[in-house]
Amino acid sequence: MSMKTVLLSTLKVRFLISVVSETIWTALAGLAVGAEYMSE
């Protein structure tokens, strides 16, 4: 394992984590808006 490989895999993991958290936040926001809309 060279340093470059470790760096690349770390970047990939961080990218995946950010994508996943973005998706979760978007879903939560969508649910909140939907719930508010339904309770009108």
Buried (B, 14 or more C-beta within 10 A) or exposed (E): EEEEEEEEEEEEEEEEEEEEEEEEEEEEEEEEEEEEEEEE
